[in-house]
Amino acid sequence: MACRNPIIPGFAPDPSIVRIQDTFYLVNSSFHLYPGLPIFASKDLIDWTHIGNAIHRPTQLSLARSCTNLIFSSDDSIEKAPVTGGLYAPTIRHHDGTTYIICTNVVYNEAEDTGDWASGLSFQSFIISTTDIRAGQWSDPIFFDYHGIDPDLFFDDDGRAYISGSSWRPSPSCGISCFEIEIDTGRKLSEETMLWYGHTQIIPEGPHIYKRGGYYYLLVAEGGTHEGHCITIARASSIWGPYESCDRNPILQSTGMHDPFAYCHYNGHGDLVQDLQGDWWMVCLGVRKDRAGRMILGRETFLAAVKWPAGEIWPQIEHPIPRAMYRRLEGGNAEGDSGCSTMSSPMEMIPSPLSPDMDLVWIRDPDFSRSWISTDGRLVCLLASPTDLGECTGQSMSFIGRRQRRLAGSASAALVLSQESDTEGAVDAKLGLAYYKDEHRYAMIMYEPGVRTVAFEVLNRAKDPQVWREKRVEVNCEDAKTITFRIVYTEQLIYFLYRLGSTADREGWNPCVLVDTLDLSGHDFTGPVIGVFATGLGEEWNRFEEVDI
């Protein structure tokens, strides 16, 4: 069986992986989305099934302040980089019958913001665990004190546990630090020790420690998560160092560093795993970027083969090329081949204990009292929230969606019209379908019942000048029971359409706006989510039928 890279397409950054017996488990960052930390399972590293989410109860922690800040990524940049808070770069590990995920919730404390975006940050680092990963039930977090991000968890041969992470100080003093921890309580058992400042000494992050041949290997991402992103490695005879840098660092760079027409860019945040045959593999993030600079899906998860030749002390990593494929052969080798599409039909191989709609997501903290979803996901009812898509107020937003997983596809929903809502009191109401990245970058097509118009808006505050377009069309809804909204997307373009009536009638679509994906693409932390929303005042339920997102 063969499959294309990326193995987890669309909004799947910072992968971490572990093998438990004959099954591989992988977790991604989720930033401002709830449920958080999606978990995937695979028997062969190629076909993956979404089996659950590690943050699956609102009581585990709050994402209310997982806002997005806009910063200049360099002195000569004319565009800003959206830096989103929330759940960053988890690590998944298994030890003595228990599976652990360690992660950081990055919180924007608005009251402490002094104009320097980093000054308003706080870090909620935590450990969660389960003794049955297939059951989908994870513990409440055990928090520990660490001023940094991207924590790694390493169990040594004697069972002692260590955390390494990206200690959050201004570069170039930022580095990878380590301390011993009591895993059941989060209590620090040692002082924090700086291990390595990296090869480039530019934002070393995403560390992972492995032990091989009596040496501790430290794998690190450096250079920031965009153009300069790369993977480096060092080793030491003691976990505390000193660490010797590989003479071939970086051992993996973005293919775009050498080939401006390459399609896979920004490789980094790698994690190594061995299969049952003893062969090594790496998962890492990457961006599919076209020649015009479009990278609409953001950071995705790729698979790369790793060779550790006899007598060599450093690993060799193959570039994770999107159109390359892997076929697992006897002995654990791989060969290039053509084959099936990603996540094709693994459900019979990895049964899921959870709802088939576990991939539905909310923005930041959900308020389940204001939303209802049918078991098949085709009917969604929402009470409008006063929080709009362009805000991060700490209050819940009435939005339910899914990550965009394909470069080309469509989404649609039919809003049931209510005569009661077509009043002057509903003048601020907006009900529709949105293409959302964060509060600074989104596009939406909607019905405004108070003024009986179909409206469209697209916004990207990170661009210079910022992207802002709107369009409003008066509609006569007297004889219509529904307004159906549709988004059709490709790698280059996004079409927004509507019609009076249901999706069953294939005729009568009214084109509203055509958007170039460049308008919504940039130096992303997050990726696009498509969903239905309801904002404004009032306590009337808004009903979306024939939902296909």
Secondary structure, 3 states (H helix, E strand, C coil): CEEECCCECCCCCCCEEEEECCEEEEECCCECEECEEEEEEECCCCCCEEEEEEECCCCCCCCCCCCEEEEECCCCCCCEEEEECEEEEEEEEEECCEEEEEEEEEEECHHHCCCCHHHHEEEEEEEEEECCHHHCCCCCCEEECCCEEEEEEEECCCCCEEEEEEECCCCCCCEEEEEEEECCCCEECCCCEEEECCCCCCCCEEEEEEEECCEEEEEEEECCCCCCCEEEEEEECCCCCCCEECCCCCCEECHHHCCCCCCEEEEEEEEEEECCCCCEEEEEEEEECCCCCCCCCCEEEEEEEEECCCCCCCCEECCCCCCCEEEECCCCCEECCCCECCCCCCCCCCCCCCCCCCCCEEECCCCHHHEEECCCCCCEEEECECCCCCCCCCCCCCEEEEECCCCCEEEEEEEECCHHHCCHHHCCCEEEEEEEEECCEEEEEEEECCCCEEEEEEEECCCCCCEEEEEEEECCCCCCCEEEEEEEECCCEEEEEEEECCCCCCCCCEEEEEEEHHHHCCCCCCCCEEEEEEECCCCCEEEEEEEEC
